[in-house]
Amino acid sequence: VRIGLIGSEKQAIDATLKSLSEEDKRYPSVADKYWNARGGSYTDGGAFIFTIDSDEKLVCANKFGEVVKTPEGLTHCDFTKPVTPPPDSDREREMIKTELKSPQNLFEFLRSGVKKWDWNMLRWTVSELTKYANDDGRKKAIVIEGLTLFNDRRYDTGNKKRSSVVQIVKEALHRIFDETPAIEAKSAGIYHLIRWSNKDCLRPPDGGEEILIVNAAEFPPEGEEGDAQLIVKAYEMGWKRFIVYNAQGQRFSGSGLGNHTTGVRIDVYDSSGDYLGSSMDGAELYVHGNGQDQLGQILKNGKLVVFGDVGQTFMYGAKGGEAYVLGNAAGRPLINAVGKPRVVINGTCLDYLAESFMAGDPLNGGGFVVVNGLEPDGNGNFIEQDTPYPGSNLFSLASGGAIYIRDPHRKLVDEQLNGGEFSILTAEDWALILPYLDENERLFGISIENDLLVVNGNKKTPQEVYRKVKPVKTSVLVECEEGED
């Protein structure tokens, strides 16, 4: 079965696939490939056509006739088949137990196993993990965080489609979240669950209760009855850790918490909506998948992490904070940003990155954006995209801040700048961005030494790999400065 979908937002595609999968297990709930299109792009034309070829197969091609492909020779999981225990299930259970030392340990176990197990063994192993999650809070935390790493990271899946692996993990996480004791239950444990049906039972946390899990499925997309407002109320009662799942386009998670919210963390799963993390001042928000539009708008402080792509006007008018994006950003990210936002985008941007950026001097407390121009190759590696930046407006009309862009082949040209200029990456520049690339490596597994500083298999210096784009001083400013001298 082949399906091609076009939507103004990814959440529309998610909803369609979810509905199809619930009605017929032959249809996956996760697509093999997602991408953003920009009209007029010279790389793909920004237009895509779905047709039925002579073999009666669905084919997608861009404006120039180039077929959009996914890795060949990989198989989908057949979710119509029941899961059966392996012959040596007792021994396998003991092996699973030994891997529950830490989330990272569990992730490495699953990453190693996915290449050698068949689909049934993978499904059985993940299903067994959901049972251990009910044992105690410590094991539950390890299983949730380990499966989340398995969902977020890019790794070699052997002969398996990553989309099916992700579907298995998502369904397992849902089972764990669904089976969490309800907020009104008097049960020990650090996790409690709240949903639309019991939202009026919201109360302050007791004793060791630490994490409030929110099933967002039936909440309206925004407003006083939305899940974002529920989180605000819960925070005011004393909750500081939140897991939001079953998101179906709900907006504003992380917004409205007020000033100085350091110590608050929100993890969002599934199909989140617009404006996540907007106006945050200290909180941390992790999006375990693709983000939508206007994420991090007027962000003041805190941390925003997206394990996928982000939509339009990412961090519009942001004043500070850190942000890390595994994939690409759509159009107009960080326009009109001021202050000191520090951002790492591992993919690229469609166009108008940091237009009218006003973030001071990055070497003296100002802001910057790092663009790595990479994409996963399907085998757990990160490779260079066709171009580090496909648009024709990079750092347009900026008066402060800087762009540090990975461009070892010097593909970018002056004509793509409008008010900016290329500059040499200095030792001070590298020392500035290195801690953020370290954190980027911790979050996404993108190695500085083995991915970012390697070009065509050869190790390079930072100065050979990265270019700095800084604002051009206007003639008026230059004349004023000369007059002051």
C-alpha positions in Angstrom: 0.0 0.0 0.0 1.4 3.4 -1.0 -0.1 6.7 0.3 0.8 10.2 -0.6 -0.6 13.1 1.4 -0.2 16.9 1.1 -1.3 19.2 3.9 -0.8 22.8 5.0 0.4 21.4 8.4 1.9 18.1 9.4 -0.8 17.6 12.0 -3.4 17.1 9.2 -1.2 14.3 7.7 -0.8 12.8 11.2 -4.6 12.8 11.8 -5.3 11.2 8.4 -2.7 8.4 8.9 -3.9 7.8 12.5 -7.5 7.4 11.3 -6.5 5.1 8.5 -4.4 2.9 10.8 -7.1 2.6 13.4 -9.5 1.4 10.7 -7.1 -0.9 8.9 -3.8 -2.1 10.4 -2.3 -2.4 6.9 -2.0 1.4 6.9 0.9 2.8 9.0 0.3 5.6 11.4 3.8 7.0 10.6 4.9 8.0 7.1 8.3 7.0 5.6 9.2 10.5 4.7 8.0 14.1 5.5 9.3 17.3 4.0 8.5 21.0 3.7 8.1 22.6 0.3 9.0 26.2 -0.7 7.6 27.6 -3.9 10.2 28.7 -6.4 13.0 26.7 -4.7 15.8 26.1 -7.2 16.6 22.7 -5.5 13.2 21.0 -6.1 11.0 23.8 -7.6 8.8 23.7 -4.5 6.1 21.7 -6.3 5.4 18.0 -6.2 3.2 15.8 -8.3 1.7 12.4 -7.3 1.0 10.1 -10.2 0.2 6.5 -10.9 2.9 5.0 -13.2 2.7 2.3 -15.8 3.1 -0.4 -13.1 0.1 1.1 -11.2 2.3 2.3 -8.4 2.1 5.7 -6.7 5.1 7.9 -7.6 6.0 11.4 -6.3 8.3 13.7 -8.3 9.3 17.3 -7.9 8.9 20.1 -10.4 12.0 19.0 -12.3 10.9 15.4 -12.6 13.2 14.0 -9.9 11.5 11.1 -8.1 11.2 11.4 -4.3 12.7 8.2 -2.9 13.0 6.4 0.3 15.8 3.9 1.1 15.3 0.7 -0.9 15.3 -2.9 0.4 13.6 -2.1 3.7 10.5 -3.7 5.0 7.5 -2.5 6.9 6.1 -4.3 9.9 2.9 -6.2 9.4 0.8 -5.0 12.2 -2.0 -7.3 11.3 0.0 -10.2 12.7 -0.2 -11.0 16.5 3.0 -10.8 18.6 4.2 -14.2 19.9 6.9 -14.9 22.5 10.2 -16.3 21.3 11.1 -19.9 22.1 13.6 -18.8 24.8 11.4 -16.1 26.2 12.5 -16.7 29.8 16.2 -16.1 28.9 15.2 -13.1 26.9 13.3 -11.6 29.8 16.3 -12.0 32.0 18.5 -10.2 29.4 16.0 -7.4 29.2 16.2 -7.0 33.0 19.9 -6.6 32.9 19.6 -3.7 30.5 17.4 -1.6 32.8 20.4 0.1 34.4 19.9 3.5 32.7 18.0 5.0 29.7 21.1 5.2 27.7 21.9 1.5 28.4 18.4 0.5 27.4 18.6 2.6 24.2 21.9 1.0 23.2 20.4 -2.5 23.8 17.5 -1.6 21.5 19.6 0.0 18.9 21.8 -3.1 18.7 18.8 -5.4 18.7 16.8 -3.7 16.0 19.3 -4.7 13.3 19.3 -8.4 14.1 15.8 -9.1 15.4 12.9 -9.8 13.2 9.8 -7.7 13.5 8.1 -10.1 16.0 11.1 -10.1 18.3 11.3 -6.3 18.3 7.6 -6.0 19.0 7.7 -8.6 21.8 10.8 -6.9 23.4 9.2 -3.5 23.4 5.9 -5.0 24.7 7.8 -6.7 27.6 9.4 -3.3 28.5 5.9 -1.8 29.0 5.3 -4.5 31.7 8.5 -3.5 33.6 7.3 0.1 33.5 4.6 -0.9 36.0 7.1 -2.3 38.6 8.2 0.9 40.2 8.9 4.5 39.5 12.6 4.0 38.8 12.1 1.3 36.2 9.2 3.3 34.7 11.5 6.3 34.3 14.2 4.2 32.6 11.8 2.6 30.2 10.1 5.9 29.3 13.4 7.7 28.7 15.0 4.7 27.0 12.1 4.3 24.6 12.0 8.1 24.0 15.7 7.9 23.0 14.8 5.1 20.6 12.0 7.3 19.2 14.1 10.4 18.9 17.6 9.3 17.7 18.7 8.4 14.2 20.3 5.0 13.9 20.8 2.0 11.6 17.5 0.0 11.6 19.0 -2.9 9.5 16.4 -4.1 6.9 13.5 -2.4 8.7 11.7 0.8 7.9 12.3 3.4 10.5 8.6 4.5 10.3 7.5 1.1 11.5 10.0 1.1 14.4 8.8 4.5 15.5 5.2 3.3 15.3 6.0 0.4 17.6 7.7 2.7 20.1 4.9 5.3 20.0 2.3 2.6 20.7 4.4 1.3 23.6 4.7 4.7 25.2 1.0 5.2 24.9 0.4 2.0 26.8 2.7 3.1 29.5 1.1 6.5 29.8 -2.4 5.1 29.6 -1.8 2.7 32.5 -0.4 5.4 34.8 -2.5 5.8 38.0 -5.1 8.6 37.6 -4.6 11.9 39.4 -7.5 11.1 41.8 -6.0 7.8 42.8 -4.3 7.5 46.1 -1.3 5.5 44.9 2.4 5.8 45.5 4.6 6.7 42.6 6.1 9.8 40.9 3.7 9.6 37.9 0.0 10.5 37.8 -2.3 10.8 34.8 -4.9 13.4 34.0 -7.1 13.6 31.0 -10.2 15.5 29.8 -12.6 13.3 31.8 -10.9 13.8 35.1 -9.4 17.3 34.6 -11.5 18.7 37.5 -9.5 16.4 39.9 -6.4 18.4 39.4 -4.6 18.9 42.8 -1.2 19.8 44.2 1.4 17.0 44.2 1.8 14.9 47.3 5.0 13.5 48.7 7.1 11.9 46.0 4.7 12.8 43.2 6.8 14.6 40.5 5.5 14.1 37.0 2.0 14.9 35.7 1.1 13.0 32.5 -1.5 14.8 30.4 -3.5 12.9 27.8 -4.3 15.8 25.4 -6.6 13.8 23.1 -9.9 15.4 24.0 -8.8 18.9 25.0 -9.6 21.8 22.7 -6.8 23.2 20.7 -6.6 26.4 22.7 -8.4 28.6 25.2 -9.2 28.4 28.9 -10.2 24.7 28.6 -7.0 23.8 26.7 -4.3 21.5 28.0 -1.8 24.4 28.0 -4.0 26.2 30.5 -4.3 23.0 32.5 -0.5 22.9 32.7 -0.4 26.5 33.9 -2.9 25.7 36.7 -0.9 22.6 37.7 2.3 24.6 37.8 0.6 27.1 40.1 -0.3 24.2 42.3 3.3 23.0 42.5 3.8 20.6 39.6 7.0 21.2 37.6 7.4 18.1 35.4 4.9 17.4 32.6 4.5 14.8 29.9 1.9 15.6 27.2 0.9 12.8 24.8 -1.8 12.2 22.3 -1.4 15.7 21.2 -3.6 16.4 18.2 -2.7 20.0 17.2 -3.1 21.6 20.6 -1.3 24.9 20.8 0.6 27.0 23.4 2.2 24.2 25.5 4.7 26.0 27.8 3.1 29.4 27.4 1.5 31.4 30.1 3.7 30.0 33.0 4.9 33.5 33.9 8.4 34.8 34.8 11.4 32.9 36.1 10.2 29.3 35.5 13.6 27.6 35.7 13.1 24.0 36.8 10.0 23.4 34.8 10.2 20.7 32.1 7.5 19.8 29.5 7.9 16.8 27.1 5.4 16.7 24.2 4.7 13.6 22.2 2.7 13.0 19.0 1.2 15.7 16.8 1.7 19.0 18.6 0.3 22.4 17.4 1.5 25.9 17.0 3.1 28.4 19.5 4.8 25.8 21.7 7.2 27.4 24.1 6.1 30.9 23.2 7.1 33.5 25.8 8.8 31.0 28.1 11.1 32.4 30.7 13.3 29.7 32.0 11.3 26.5 31.4 12.5 23.6 29.2 10.3 22.1 26.4 11.1 19.0 24.4 9.1 18.2 21.3 9.6 14.5 20.5 8.8 14.8 16.8 8.2 17.6 14.3 7.1 21.0 15.5 4.6 23.3 13.9 4.6 27.1 13.3 5.6 29.9 15.6 7.5 27.7 18.1 9.4 29.7 20.7 7.8 33.0 19.7 9.1 35.9 21.9 11.1 33.3 23.9 12.8 35.2 26.8 14.8 32.4 28.5 14.8 28.7 28.8 15.4 25.8 26.4 13.5 24.5 23.4 14.5 21.1 21.8 12.8 19.7 18.7 13.6 16.1 17.6 12.4 16.8 14.0 11.6 19.8 11.8 10.0 23.1 12.7 7.5 25.1 10.8 7.2 28.8 9.8 8.5 31.8 11.8 10.4 29.7 14.4 11.4 31.9 17.4 9.9 35.0 15.9 10.9 38.0 18.0 12.8 35.8 20.5 14.8 37.7 23.1 16.9 34.9 24.6 17.1 31.2 25.5 18.6 28.2 23.8 17.0 26.1 21.0 18.1 22.9 19.2 16.5 21.5 16.1 17.4 18.1 14.7 15.9 18.7 11.3 15.0 21.7 9.1 13.2 25.0 9.7 10.7 26.3 7.3 10.5 30.0 6.3 11.5 33.1 8.3 13.0 31.6 11.4 14.3 34.0 14.0 13.1 37.1 12.2 13.1 40.3 14.4 14.9 38.4 17.2 16.8 40.5 19.6 18.9 40.1 22.8 20.8 36.8 23.0 19.0 33.8 21.5 21.4 30.9 20.8 20.2 28.4 18.3 21.5 25.3 16.6 19.6 24.0 13.5 21.1 20.8 12.2 19.3 20.8 8.9 18.7 24.0 6.9 16.0 26.6 6.4 13.8 27.3 3.4 14.5 31.1 3.4 14.7 34.4 5.3 16.7 33.0 8.2 17.3 35.7 10.8 15.8 38.5 8.8 16.2 41.8 10.7 18.2 40.0 13.4 19.1 42.4 16.2 21.0 40.3 18.6 24.0 42.4 19.4 27.6 41.2 19.3 27.7 37.4 19.8 31.2 37.7 21.2 29.9 40.0 23.9 26.7 38.4 25.1 24.7 38.7 21.9 22.8 36.0 19.9 23.6 33.7 17.0 22.4 30.8 14.9 24.4 27.7 13.9 23.2 26.0 10.7 24.8 22.6 10.0 23.1 21.7 6.7 23.0 18.0 7.5 20.4 15.3 7.2 20.2 11.6 8.3 21.0 9.1 5.6 18.7 6.3 6.9 21.7 4.3 8.2 22.4 6.2 11.4 24.8 8.7 9.7 24.4 12.4 9.0 25.3 13.6 5.6 25.5 17.0 3.9 22.4 18.3 2.1 22.7 19.5 -1.5 23.3 23.0 -0.2 23.7 24.4 3.3 21.1 27.0 2.6 18.7 26.9 -0.5 17.2 30.3 -0.1 18.2 33.7 -1.5 17.8 35.7 1.7 20.2 34.8 4.4 20.6 37.3 7.3 18.7 39.9 5.4 18.7 43.5 6.9 20.3 42.2 10.1 21.9 44.7 12.4 23.3 42.4 15.1 24.2 38.8 15.9 25.8 36.3 13.6 25.1 33.1 11.6 27.7 30.3 11.8 27.0 28.0 8.8 28.6 24.8 7.9 29.8 25.3 4.3 33.0 23.4 3.7 32.6 23.5 -0.1 31.9 27.2 -0.1 28.6 26.8 -1.9 27.0 29.9 -0.5 27.6 33.1 -2.5 27.4 36.9 -1.7 24.2 37.2 -3.7 22.3 35.2 -1.0 23.1 37.9 1.5 21.2 41.1 1.8 22.9 43.3 4.4 25.3 40.6 5.6 28.8 39.6 4.7 31.0 36.5 5.0 33.7 36.6 7.6 36.5 34.3 8.9 35.6 32.1 11.8 38.0 33.0 14.6 39.2 31.0 17.5 36.9 33.2 19.7 33.9 32.3 17.5 34.6 28.6 17.7 35.0 28.8 21.5 31.6 30.6 21.7 29.6 28.0 19.7 31.5 24.8 20.9 29.5 24.4 24.2 26.3 24.5 22.2 27.6 22.0 19.7 28.5 19.8 22.7 25.0 20.0 23.9 23.7 19.4 20.4 25.8 16.2 20.3 24.4 15.0 23.7 20.8 15.6 22.5 20.9 14.3 19.0 24.1 12.1 18.8 25.6 14.4 16.0 29.3 14.1 16.8 31.5 17.2 16.5 34.6 15.1 15.7 33.0 12.5 13.5 30.1 14.4 11.8 30.5 18.1 11.8 34.3 18.4 11.3 34.6 15.5 8.8 34.3 16.4 5.1 34.5 13.6 2.4 36.0 11.3 5.0 38.7 13.8 6.0 39.0 15.6 9.3 39.0 19.4 8.9 39.6 22.4 11.2 36.6 24.4 12.3 37.8 27.3 10.1 37.8 25.0 7.1 34.2 23.9 7.8 32.3 26.9 9.1 31.7 30.4 7.8 30.5 33.3 9.7 27.9 35.7 8.4 27.8 39.1 10.2 25.9 42.3 9.5 27.4 44.9 7.2 27.8 48.3 8.7 25.6 50.8 6.9 27.2 53.9 5.5 25.2 56.0 8.0 26.6 54.1 10.9 30.1 54.2 9.6 29.9 57.9 9.1 28.6 58.4 12.6 31.4 56.3 14.1 34.0 58.2 12.1 32.5 61.5 13.2 32.8 60.4 16.8 36.5 59.7 16.4 
